[in-house]
Amino acid sequence: MRKGWCGKGFSLFLAAIFMLTGFTIPVSAQKTDGSEVPQLKIISPEASGTKDSGERKINFNRDWRFQRETSGSISGAQAPDFDDHAWRQLSVPHDWSIELDFNANSPATHEGGFLDGGTGWYRKTFTLPASMAGKRLSIDFDGVYMNSTTYLNGQVLGTYPYGYTSFSYDISDKVYTDGRENVLAVKVNNTLPSSRWYSGSGIYRDVYLTVTNPVHVARYGTFVTTPDLEKAYASGRADVKIITKVSNNSTTPSEVSVKSSIVDASGNQVATVESKKVMAEAGKVTSIEDKTAINHPTLWSTTNPYMYKVITEVIAGGKTVDTYETTFGARYFKMDANEGFSLNGQYMKLHGVSMHHDLGALGAATNARAVERQMQIMKDMGVNAIRTTHNPPSPELLEACNKLGLLVIEEAFDAWNQSKKTYDYARFFSVWSDRFASTWAEHDIKEMVDRDKNEPSIIMWSLGNEIYDSSSAGGAATARKLVEWVKQVDTTRPTTIGQNSANSRPLNSNIKNVLDAVDVVGLNYAENNYTYFHEQYPNWIMYGSETSSATRSRGVYTHPNSDKKMGTYSDLQQSSYDNDSVSWGRTAEDAWKQERDLKHIAGQFIWTGFDYIGEPTPYYNTFPSKSSYFGAVDTAGFPKDIFYYYQSQWTKEPMVHLLPHWNWKDGESVRVLTYTNAKKVELILNGTSLGERSYENKTTTWGAPYKETSAGKTYLEWSVPFKAGTLEAVAKDEQGKVIARDKVVSAGAPSAIRLTADRQVIKADGSDLSFITADVVDSQGNIVPTADNQLQFNISGNGSLAGVDNGNAASAERYKDNKRKAFSGKALAILQSTEQSGEIMLNVTAAGLRGSSVKVFTVPASTGGEKTVAGYEAVNVITGMKEAPVLPQNVKVYYSDGSSASKPVSWDSVDPSLYAKINKFTVEGVVEGVTGKAVANVTVKGIMGVKTIAVTTKVGTLPLLPSQVSLIFSDDSMASVHVTWDTVTPNQIAQEGSFTVEGRVTETSMRAKAIVRVTNENRRVNIMLRENGSLFPQLEATYTGVGDNLNHINDGIKSYTENPKNRWTNWTGSPRDQGDSITANFGKAYTIDNLDLFVFTDFGTAVPSKVTVQYWNGTTWLMSNM
């Protein structure tokens, strides 16, 4: 990401302190300790035995031990006899940073999400069977972040600096296969700062043990291409070229042949070819090329991502000595300087997103299901392309893109020789590696291309992102080297780069030389030069490699009628109206229209698809803002409003999305937007039509149709005076037929929790996940859009709680915890299976809310294709006393293949005595056509008590008692009711002490109680400081200088210099003679007797000539006499 900057001059520095004379208000708080966090299991060290099952690739993720260096270095941990019994046992992939508390003083800074790195050790003790003796064995790491050193049985295998490429060590001559234990140790060193975004730390991708015969297919040893596919496909075939590299690690030559069989997605063989016999020399790699053809092939595309598989057999001495599988897809694409991009002969725009690699609450630890979920959400938004910013991705991401039909630009580096962070990859880029006889740069970019060259989703290899070297004289030479190294591995795809600093005219000559070196020019935030560059450099093929950088927070709507650049607000959020963006970027609409209207621009990759940890622009160095606001989807996977904007522009399935929520003040004018791909939308409030808005049908200069209003807007808009109820958007086609609807409903007070699982049947493989959405709803089941209740997650059964989230970029709550506040009414729990099949039960509670539970069923990873019953839905019924529970006539049955069906159920009779009183009980039922019984959990709702309150008053002053108290019900819900308090006598408040007042409520005979504390304590309180996590006071400013922070006004720090830079200013390049105002909302009324104002000046600023103070009396602003 490009960084903004600002000059030194400031017109005003302001910090305000309001003082309140009064007394201490007692509050209760619970200190959090480790007992609330799921404890780690420690077991005695035992060697894990690896069986020789004949598998070529054996998963090596289980049974590792881990220890992070926290108090000095760990000495001797590479030694086989090192005592690691007290170390934590875990499985990889693992990211230790995501497990830590957020640290406001972390060397990672805000860019790294305030999460520490450091040094960590992993050890794995294992045995190998004698049958593996004489075979070639290697340990393969998909990724370790970063600068790892690996040891086997005390011997150094090597050091690998880059954290994002895969690497492997041959251990054939170093490993024991005679029953002795082997110890694999990995030291990981993530010295911070090493990244401009959250990197994670540790063995965060998969580990494998590869077992082959001495004569075998080399690592990444097949390359499958379909040359001249366009011409061949027109003739009803796909010509397939297969290059196989055979490695002979024996001491004698071997005569070999290679048989390649192509099977389709159903497993049917569609082509086969066997090479002539060739002599594979000892200690060398022999390349064998074969050709065959697929008749009437199915092409891989974004709408039908069809995959084939090559099964390669190496045959020596008449026997198959190695079998290797390669998936591929048959597709062709073109990129043209005038015509843009086409796939399989069909023109299309690249509707792309940039994606960092973290997985929200899971951190950097790769999980196939979590990656697939992210990619599916992107696909649902209308995305057809992913840019893997700014590093090679996990194999799981590419597999998901192959499966879902998402095109990929795979990026190599964020830095070349010039570093962006003290300890980033630049320190290794040009360093020579004796092991590979090359620089690390050459090895790593070849490693990336070689590993992924068969993936049909990949369309371009990116040399890097916003590389500092590109502005220097030597940048082009480096770019040309990188291009050469890519082409040495793969000539079938173009090279590209994500280039910023391309807004000048004329273009910097060094940058131009770099862009001339690549095949396709990627431009970051240079929309203003799209046409100019096309005129100046007509042979350039161009696309927007990074665009927009608009910022937003899910469910937050502010300054509705103005757009702001780098606007900061006291709640540390951004507006969801698409009216906040960075200084170098554009709103989503603006960036889309710039690319939409030009055919020669192949497409765009917005920044970003998902929010990611780190880089919380515009809140630089502003704890607790620790994750980005750029995403169309937040870190929890909950879509923001802009998700639906892109869906309206990038998809054809009829849709409409209505915003904002519908909880405002009566009469308040609300800006209402609809995102839709329909022709027109009618807005209806409480059954009354507010009229239709419609688009005009327009055409780009190159003939592409689109919809836009006469004012050039790609959304429809109303201004609606708020009235509680239901606001509905009805989308219609050209003929007025209703094709889509959406609505928002005014929600009442939070009443209950509603749980929804994205999948209720998952694999019992120890890694599969179910993502559970927790919605805070009112008594009618409407989501409460402002709810922030703290939710408690309790799990039982065959699973674990892998993480919690709510998508709030300004929350410092732990990701690895069993509690989380809701944000804009939502929170997320991630359940992970064990290797034991059964069920996982998640129960979620919150103070004053009716809790909820959900079942997730885990089935064996391999069921042999047999469809069996996994379980039944959780049935929870609430009834009143002396009211027979109404049980459902049908229950949902879940099957092992993930499908479900609604089935009739016959419930056992219920004894009336069970619901004659407050009670909880279960009822069983027989499900039609299914063995086993369904269970209904019945709660008989009744009043359990009246919540006691506490108040404080001064000696001689009657306490201010509330007019309402809360009833507590047996289903954990609460309700506010009127209370009549007993009279407080003068004697009770005549001296310091405490007493209890009782009150009467009509709903129950139980009495309300108020504990009153009488005191003469008196102290001055700075009410401008936020206390105990309060959201108040909230600040707003009519203008904030770029790069400044409104929250520095009331953080308790007074700074008069650049260090620390802790100030608010309204500095601009030109004077703001009209002045600016700052508004402080305290959330409740206070009596203020003092205001201190601290003002900073320098050579470019002056003390304000006048400062006025006003206060709001509930109706209007009045002048203060302070």
VEXTI-877359 format. One record per residue (C-alpha): x, y negated, z negated. Coordinates in steps of 0.05 Angstrom, whole numbers, plus 5000, padded with zeros to 4 digits. Layout:
<pts>
XYZ ...
</pts>
This chain:
<pts>
500050005000 502349305015 503348874955 500848164947 505247604919 504346904893 508646294883 510745984817 506545354814 500545344768 495444794757 492645034691 494245564639 488745684590 487646114528 481745984483 480746214411 473846134378 473846184302 467946424261 467046294188 463246854155 464247524124 466748204145 461448624179 462449344159 463149834216 464450584216 469650914259 472151614268 479551724279 481052194336 486052734322 488553344357 483053774328 478153504380 482553694438 482354414462 488354764431 493755104472 494655844465 501556094445 503256824452 509457234444 514057264506 513057884548 515658024617 510258044670 510958644715 510358534790 507759144828 510059324897 503159324928 505859254998 503758535001 508558075038 506657464997 505357554922 502356994881 507256804826 502956294789 501556674725 505356754660 509956154659 512355804596 513055054593 516354534548 517053794560 523153434533 520452944482 526052854432 532552934468 534553424522 533454174517 540154524522 541255204551 534155344574 536755654638 539956224600 536156894602 536656984526 534156284510 528556324458 522256044489 517156394444 514655734418 513755444487 506755374515 504355924562 500655704624 499455834697 501755384753 500054954790 501154494731 501753744721 504253554652 503152804662 495652864669 495253194600 498352594565 495151984533 495351354574 501250934552 500850184562 508450154558 509750734605 515550644654 510650884707 507150204698 500150084725 502450344793 503551034763 497151014723 500650884655 502251624651 509151844631 513752314669 520452524642 523653214643 520253884635 522454604636 518855224662 520955944649 517956584676 520257274653 518557844701 520658534723 520858824793 519959554812 525559974841 521760024906 523659294920 531059454918 534259324985 528658875008 529258135022 526157734966 525056994960 521756514912 517556004950 515155354920 509754964955 511754334917 515154114853 515253384832 520953234832 528553334834 528054044809 533654534794 532055274795 535755834759 535156584762 538256994707 542556394688 545256274759 543655634796 539555754858 539555034878 536854334869 531154054911 530053294906 523653154946 517253264909 512653374968 515753875015 515954635005 522455004991 524955704982 530756084950 533256764973 534057174909 535357854942 542357924914 540957604846 534657944822 534158584781 529859154807 532259684758 527459534701 531458974670 527858314657 528957724704 528457014679 526656464728 527755764700 525955104733 528154424707 523853854734 526253134728 521252584742 525051964720 520451364724 518850944762 519251424821 512951254859 508150684876 502251124858 500951694809 505452274829 504352774773 510053184744 511853914747 510654534788 504254244815 503254704875 503255454884 509155924875 510056574913 514657174915 515757384987 517758114998 520058365066 524458875099 531358625120 528658565191 522658105188 519257485215 523256895191 520356365145 515355955187 517556425242 511756385290 509655815335 503055905372 501155405426 496055365482 499655015539 495654655594 489354835557 485054325592 486454635660 486155355634 479655235596 476454985660 478255665689 475056035630 481156215590 486455965541 493656135556 497256285491 504756215482 507656555420 514756445397 516956915342 523456845304 525957515277 530957495221 535758075212 538758035142 541758725146 549058885161 547659235227 544359015292 537259265303 533359365367 526559055357 520158875394 514558425372 507258595381 502358015376 494958145369 489857565371 483357665333 477357205332 473656935271 469657585267 475958015267 475158255338 481458335378 481257875439 488357915465 494858295453 501858285479 508258665462 515158405478 520758775510 525759075462 531458605444 537558675400 536958285336 544058145314 545958245241 545657615199 542257215253 535456985276 533057215344 527656825381 522557215423 517556895469 511057215493 505056995532 497857235534 490956955545 484156915511 478356975558 472556485548 475556185485 471855785433 475255125423 476854845354 473454175345 470853715290 463853995299 465854725309 472554855275 473555555304 479855925284 483656505314 489056925281 495457225309 497657865275 505057945288 508358625280 515858705282 517459405307 524259735296 525960465306 518860595328 515960345262 512659695241 517459385191 513958725181 507058435191 505857695192 499457295203 498556605235 492056235240 491155745297 485855385338 485255255412 484254515424 487253955465 487153215454 489552585490 491651895466 491751335517 493850605512 487250385545 482450955532 483951115460 482951825433 479452435461 478753145435 477453715483 475653205537 470652835493 472052115475 471551965401 473751445351 478051675293 473551535233 479151635184 480951555111 487551525076 488252005018 493152064961 494252754932 491552724861 485053064844 482452594791 481852944724 486153524749 491853044766 496753274818 495854024803 493354314868 486854704866 483854964931 476654854910 477954144886 481353974951 475754294992 470653894952 474153244967 474553405041 467253625044 465152965012 469152595063 466053005119 459152835092 460952095096 462152155170 469752215166 473152615221 480452475205 485152455145 491752095137 495852445082 498751825049 504551785039 507352485038 506453185064 500253495033 498954165001 497554755046 490654775014 488854095042 490754305113 486854955104 480754555083 481454085143 482254675191 475954985161 471654345160 473954035225 477953445201 483653175242 490053015204 495852535209 501252845166 506052335136 513152465115 515751895072 514151255035 521451035036 527651155079 534250855057 531350235023 527850404958 521250134934 522050424864 528450534824 528051294825 524151424889 526251874947 530651334979 536351534934 536552214970 534452025041 541451995072 544952445022 548253045054 545853745034 551254275040 545954815035 542354575097 548254255132 544153625142 541753005106 535753105061 531752665109 533053125168 531653745128 525253485095 521953225158 523653875195 521054265136 514453885140 513553995215 515954715214 511254925158 505054605189 506254645264 500755165275 495254775241 490054565293 487753985250 494353615256 494653115313 500552665294 506852685253 507952035215 515151835200 513151405141 509050835112 510850105107 518150265109 522649705085 528149915133 523649745193 525049005182 532549115185 537149195245 538449925230 531150125223 530050315296 536150775296 533351145236 526551195268 529551485331 533352005291 526952205255 523252265321 528852695349 528553165288 521053235295 521553395369 526753925355 521254305320 514854085356 513953735422 506453845426 504453265381 506152525382 509952155327 507351545293 508651075234 504350655188 507249955198 505449335159 508448635168 505748635239 501448005233 506447515261 506747255332 511647395362 512948055327 519348125288 524248435337 526748965288 519649195274 518149205349 524149655360 521650135307 514750155339 517750265407 521250885379 514851255362 509551535409 503551215376 503550545340 500150555272 498349855247 496949705174 492349095164 493948785232 486948745261 488148035282 493548275330 489848865362 488248475426 494748075426 499048695421 495049035476 496548445521 503848395502 505449135499 500449475546 503850155540 502950185465 497850695441 494950395378 490450535319 489250245250 493450685206 491150315144 485249835141 480449455097 483049545025 476449304999 475449424924 469249644887 466749984824 460950474827 454550154802 457449464788 454348864824 457048164814 457847494852 452747754903 453047164950 460447044955 466547434980 472847424937 480047604950 483847894891 478147684844 479047924773 473647974720 473348074646 470148764652 476048994695 471249204749 469949024822 463348894857 459849424897 456748934946 462748994993 464748294972 471448424937 477848564975 485248454970 489047854997 491948255055 485548645071 478348585094 471548805072 469249475099 464549145148 469748665175 475049205185 470049675219 467649155268 474748975287 476149685308 469249865334 469349345390 476049545421 476450185461 484050175463 484350225388 483850975375 480750895307 482050695236 484051005170 480850605113 484450525048 481950975016 477151565018 477651714944 479951294886 486651534861 490451474796 495150874795 495350224834 489249904802 489449284848 487748724832 489048874759 496648884758 499649054690 492749014659 491749604612 487250004611 486049914686 489750534710 486650784775 484850474841 478450124862 479550234937 475850884946 469050994980 468451534926 470951474854 475851954821 470152384794 467652504865 461452054856 460051644920 460050884914 455150474956 460350375010 460351125023 453351035051 455450435092 460550865129 455351415135 450650915168 456050735219 459351405230 453651915228 447352035269 443052425219 437651925198 439251605131 438050995090 441350765025 438550224980 442549794932 443249544878 440049914820 433449634795 434749424723 435148664720 431748074685 424647894703 424447374757 431947424772 433347364846 436748014868 440648104932 438048754961 441649125017 440149745057 445350145096 441950535151 442850815221 435450725234 432550165277 428949815221 427249855147 421049655108 422149455035 416549614986 416249384914 411049724870 406849894931 407149194961 410949105026 416348575026 416848605101 421248945152 428348785174 431049065239 437249125281 438348915353 441049435401 447849195426 453549455469 460949355462 464949075520 466949785537 459850055537 458950365469 452050245437 451349995365 446249655320 447148975290 442648405266 442147765305 446847465253 452048005267 450848415204 451149175202 446549215142 439648945127 438448455070 433048155026 432747684967 427747974918 425347664852 426048234803 419848584777 420549244740 418049854776 419950204841 423549904900 423250334962 426650295030 422950625087 427250725149 423850765217 425950925288 424650515352 417350755353 416150595280 416351325257 418951415186 425451805189 428651685121 427151395052 430851174990 428650854926 431150554861 427050564797 427350124736 429950584681 428150554609 432650684549 437251284552 433351894528 436652534553 442352854592 441253204658 446453694684 447553914756 452754414780 455554344850 456155104850 453055584800 456756194824 464356184828 469956694833 472957004770 479956884796 482656414742 482555804787 475655714818 471755104795 464754854784 463854104781 458253904733 455053224739 452052944674 446852404685 444151984628 436751924642 430751584611 424451934586 421851984657 428252284685 430851654719 438351534716 439950954670 444850554713 448150184656 448650764607 455450874575 453651384520 459351814497 458052534517 460753144480 462253764522 462154454489 463855064530 463155804517 463856444556 468756644611 471455964629 474955334605 474054584610 479154374662 477853624656 472853064646 471952414683 466951854696 470151464754 471550854711 478150564734 478750154670 477950724621 483850994582 480051614558 483952254566 482552684627 483953314586 478853254531 471953504509 468652824508 467552254556 463451624560 458551564617 460051024668 454250724706 450051294679 454551874700 460252314676 463552954702 465753604671 470054094710 469354834692 474655334710 473756084713 477956614679 479557274711 473757604674 466957594708 460957384668 458156694654 460356014629 455555604587 456554854582 452654474529 452853714531 450453274474 450452534456 448152154395 440851984402 439852354467 436653024482 442353484502 442553964560 446054594581 447854934646 450155634664 455555794715 456356514735 463156814752 463657414798 469557854818 473957524869 472758104915 465958434916 466958854978 461358475012 455958744966 450758234944 449058304871 445357894819 450157414783 445057134734 438956704721 438055964714 437955674644 430655554624 429755024570 422854834547 420554314497 413754354463 410154024406 408254334340 402154784347 402754734423 404155374461 410355284504 408955224579 413855704611 415455684686 412156184732 418556274771 425956274755 431856184801 436156804811 443456704831 447257214873 454557394879 455057084949 452956404922 445856444948 439656364903 432256524906 426156344865 422856954835 416457054795 417457204722 412957534669 414557264600 413557634535 407857394492 409756854441 407756914368 403956264350 407756234284 414056074323 411255404347 407155234286 413154864257 419554524279 423555094307 428055364362 427056064391 427856464455 422956834499 424957384548 421757524615 421958064668 423857794737 420258104796 424658594836 430858464793 433758864736 435558474673 431557944637 431057194641 431356794576 427656154559 430255714503 424355374468 424954764423 419054564381 419753814377 418553444313 421252884270 427253104230 428652454196 429451694199 436351424214 439351044156 442050344171 447249914136 447349154131 451548644095 449347984064 452447434022 450947363948 444346993941 442247094014 436647554034 439148104081 436948084153 433448754161 431649014231 424349054252 425449744281 428950394260 430451034297 426751694288 431052314297 427752904331 429353644332 431253614406 436853114387 433152524418 431451884381 425951364387 425350654360 419250504317 416749914276 418549904202 415549524143 420849424089 419649394015 420848703984 427948533965 428148173897 432847593879 436048023826 438448523878 442447993915 444647593855 451547903850 456448323890 454849053897 450149493938 443049743935 438050133978 431649854008 426350334033 421250214088 414950524116 413850774187 407050994210 409551594250 411951994190 411452034115 419052024111 421751354088 426650914124 432750704084 437450104090 443850074049 445249354034 452149104014 452448433977 459148073980 462547403974 468147594023 469647034071 474647044128 475746704195 474847164255 477447034325 471247234364 474847164431 478547824418 475248474436 474848934376 473949694371 472949794445 467349284451 465749024521 464848314492 466547774501 465947794577 469147244617 467646934684 471246374721 469045964781 475946084810 482046494791 488846394822 491346974866 495447454824 492847174758 488547534707 482447254674 483147744616 489647424595 485546854566 483147264507 488347814497 491447464437 498047314473 500346594485 505746554538 509045904560 514046204608 514446694666 516547254618 511847524599 507447274654 501047254614 496346704635 490246494674 490845954726 486445624779 492545464821 491645374896 495845064951 491244464951 488444094890 481744304862 479543614839 472543854822 475444264766 473544974745 469545284689 470445904646 464446234615 464946694554 459047154540 459547414468 453547884473 450247574412 449546914376 455146624334 456245994294 462945704316 466645184276 473345154313 476145214383 483545224400 485745104472 492845264494 495144954559 501545094598 504744604647 510744624693 513644204749 507644334794 501944274743 499043794694 494843784631 487443734649 485043024644 478543264612 475743894580 468543964561 465244514519 458044724529 453745264496 447445624518 441445544472 437446084506 434445614557 439645124580 446844904573 448044364519 454243944505 458144124443 460543574396 467143944383 
</pts>
